Amino acid sequence: MISRIPVTSARSLPEAYALLEKPPPGLRVLAGGTDLMVQLQARVGLERIGHVLDIWGLRELRFVDRAEGLLRLGALATYGDLRDSPLVRERLPALAELSREVGARAIQSRGTLGGNVCNASPAGDTLPLLIAAGASFVVGGPRGERRIAADQFFVAYRRTALAPDELFLRAELPELAPHERLVYRKVGTRRAQSISRTLLALRGGALGGRLAGVRVAAGGVAPVPLRCRLAEAALEGRPVDALAVAAARAALEGEIRPISDLRGSADYRREVTGNLLARLLPELAG
Ligand SMILES: Cc1cc2nc3c(=O)[nH]c(=O)nc-3n(C[C@H](O)[C@H](O)[C@H](O)COP(=O)(O)OP(=O)(O)OC[C@H]3O[C@@H](n4cnc5c(N)ncnc54)[C@H](O)[C@@H]3O)c2cc1C
């Protein structure tokens, strides 16, 4: 089907931006294609695709590095890159571990971080982790670059803050302080190779026995990957004890908006998400 759609394969960012200067009607970006090709195959949204901009060859977007206290992940970093990167394994082991569980090896060698972010599925696995980590997304196009906080990027169900003439370029994650941790749990039909029913990610640590800098984000329990500010407020400055866990759990269960579908009922998702919080919190306190 894609053979009938014109494809421009960009070999550099300026080449991609030249096409984005006047985006042809129905322009869609193609990175690894593990979401887009499945959608094309299922003929989902096909009528809206008029032209494909293939960015897979943009080597300048495939990197993992560190600069000014930030871990920077290029849009075309694959799960395999994140899984194997010594930098990610050392600085953000949760992301390496999560990448090892996305799809099977074939998906890990083709699926990209940028594709997961821009596909904007509420169940996209990296999204709660990026939000909890306090990531910013750098996006760019012919009009220049701008930064968007990860928790502001997902504006509605499968809709992002990206303009039609912009590409997602990289994620920038502030490095963890020595007392901080980034932890997550995914619940699917099985641990790996399954779509999340719910995924919870927490960042933070304990200073003097009290939680500090807590960030909570959940996937699969709202139309968008959700930063859970009420749960954060219930935890900040509190010791990790039964009272704090109960208060945070009540706040979290109140602010998520799960639906019932083939993969689980709303009540099941609410309860599981609360259980994940209770299980993960002691890990933040070390
Ligand atoms: C068998 C299988 C298993 C999977 N398992 C998982 C899983 O466990 N967890 C999970 O989260 N996902 C899973 N996925 C979904 C998919 O692999 C991921 O979402 C992947 O990260 C998508 O990346 P991609 O490069 O292939 O995206 P593509 O399919 O190329 O693109 C996805 C969307 O993002 C847009 N896009 C891509 N890159 C950019 C960019 N840089 N700028 C602007 N727009 C862009 C595209 O236009 C498209 O709309 C699975 C898919 C399959 C087929």
The ligand as an ORCA input file, in Angstrom:
! r2SCAN-3c Opt
* xyz 0 1
  C       5.341     -6.604     17.646
  C       5.393     -5.232     18.270
  C       5.665     -5.133     19.628
  C       5.689     -3.870     20.229
  N       5.933     -3.800     21.569
  C       5.902     -2.598     22.181
  C       6.090     -2.509     23.597
  O       6.339     -3.493     24.303
  N       6.023     -1.259     24.161
  C       5.787     -0.135     23.415
  O       5.747      0.962     23.975
  N       5.620     -0.199     22.074
  C       5.650     -1.392     21.452
  N       5.454     -1.469     20.089
  C       5.191     -0.229     19.333
  C       6.432      0.394     18.623
  O       7.431     -0.571     18.386
  C       7.032      1.551     19.425
  O       6.063      2.533     19.694
  C       8.240      2.191     18.695
  O       8.959      2.968     19.608
  C       7.838      3.076     17.502
  O       9.026      3.604     16.926
  P       9.238      3.653     15.343
  O      10.530      4.315     15.094
  O       9.060      2.306     14.753
  O       8.017      4.604     14.937
  P       7.283      4.820     13.513
  O       6.339      3.696     13.274
  O       8.274      5.106     12.435
  O       6.500      6.147     13.844
  C       5.502      6.187     14.855
  C       4.789      7.548     14.798
  O       5.658      8.582     15.221
  C       5.890      9.535     14.165
  N       7.324      9.836     14.262
  C       8.333      8.932     14.417
  N       9.493      9.553     14.630
  C       9.246     10.883     14.588
  C      10.073     12.050     14.754
  N      11.390     11.967     15.038
  N       9.473     13.260     14.660
  C       8.148     13.359     14.386
  N       7.313     12.294     14.256
  C       7.865     11.070     14.351
  C       5.436      8.839     12.900
  O       4.937      9.759     11.947
  C       4.321      7.933     13.402
  O       3.126      8.658     13.523
  C       5.435     -2.705     19.453
  C       5.191     -2.826     18.068
  C       5.158     -4.063     17.482
  C       4.878     -4.169     16.010
*
